[in-house]
């Protein structure tokens, strides 16, 4: 049994924003797979849950001139089923495939996954690596900001009062390939021990190549390292540079030792291996390693 | 704070209008209001799959769903598949392969398999894996369950 709370399910965005603004203890309920877990742990609660699942305009995946626009209420299984995402943003598609289990993917939403801002959140590394933006709608209207300005800390995102996450914006680029890989303790439903996304713009010509990498579950938020990205971008990547990158990465991260899933040493070693595997799979790193 | 909300719901093809507290889970509503005790409370945390029901054609965790979220939806529990031929085949395969010991996880597994067969004509091994990887069984060690599912998938096709 949950502690008591109130429940409303507005079918317009205006109504939802109004409820959110006028109730101090209000929380937005999307898929519920994170929020309801959290509420179950609470000892007191007099909250108002605003279930926004009826707001159709926040669902679905669309293409605009510059972005692939994913509604915050789009469920993870819809991302898994989307050929547009599979072809244009493989890392996010793969992260969706690895997310929780089928019953969770059927309800969990990408917006909920972002807003809960868990360090190992499946959607975190692809969105950081591709430099996605978020669109927020509030009493003052609409605004967008880069994902790394929105996603601030464990469980903390940058909302102004009364704001709702409405869309995730993926910059379009027809000359981009990407991968996501993770390690988990068991084959089946589990959270990631570590997760890695690698995004490569202009993969064919070495000198035009731009590579970005984001790591999950090694820091409080998805982590990028510009130094490493610089070594990778515009340069031939071989056995030696890969070795250098692995050392650099492990020197620069300090995963917490209290993790239930793996020791810091293990995580440090594994992220390098996952980056290497991603690069190999995309044909960026050739030959025997 | 409202102490009751009204839910209009179709459960196992029967229409209900129910008054429930807003903080009631779908799991609690099905078990306590409708006496459908085939829906099991295992971990109550979304991890074990024992509380799985089919909501508008898709398997979901009823412990991580509020009764309010299920307003205007169609729910199928294991009780609703009593006269379903395919479910009979699944149950028989589970019996033949000894895929049941204590039976607590079985309704969740069987519903997940039923939903898989409904959405995928010829499920592969990988499809079966994906459909069941959120279900825990502490008795069988899974081998017999997977054998049973493979058998029934062959039969249905």
Interface residues (C-beta under 8 A of the other chain):
Chain A: X1 X2 X3 X4 X5 X6 X7 X9 X29 X32 X33 X36 X37 X40 X46 X49 X51 X53 X77 X100 X101 X102 X103 X104 X106 X107 X187 X188 X189
Chain B: X1 X2 X5 X21 X22 X23 X24 X25 X28 X44 X45 X46 X47 X49 X52 X58 X59 X60 X61 X64 X65 X66 X68 X69 X71 X112 X130 X131 X133 X134 X135
